[in-house]
Amino acid sequence: MMTQNPNLKEFFEDGFYEDHWGWKFTEESSQKQAEQILLLLEAKSGDILDWCGGWGRHSIYFAEKGFKVTLLDFIERYLEKVKKSLGRR
């Protein structure tokens, strides 16, 4: 059975990552990264699994482009943030 490092979970749950790195990710830069990922994969359609997808900064773009996206993350606050972002679009 795999165990999760409690320090890793705490690192992401306490907001440190978002507070100190999240500001670096604009919607425009995230969209550009997502476009580059699709080009690299030569993907035009299909399913995408966004493992450790965080707050969905790439997944939302993929979904808008018509991909079926499954986002996984172990941080509840990120999953809630994705839901709110999807509700605004």
C-alpha positions, 0 to 999 in steps of 0.5 A: 500500500502506498502512503502519501507524504504528509509534508507534501499534502500540507505544502499544497493545502496550506496555500504556499504553492498558490501564494508564492507560485500561483501568481506566475501563471496567467491565463494567457501563459497557461493557454500558451503552455496548453497549446504547446502540449497539444502540438507536442502530442499532435492531439486534435481530439480525444481524452486527456487525463490531467494527473495532479491537475491542480486548479485546472489552468491547462484542463479548462483550455483543453475542455474548451477545445473540445477534449474530454478532460479528467482532472485528478488532484488530491487537494480539495481546495484546487478541485473546488477552484476548478468547479468555480472557474468552470461556473464562470465560463 
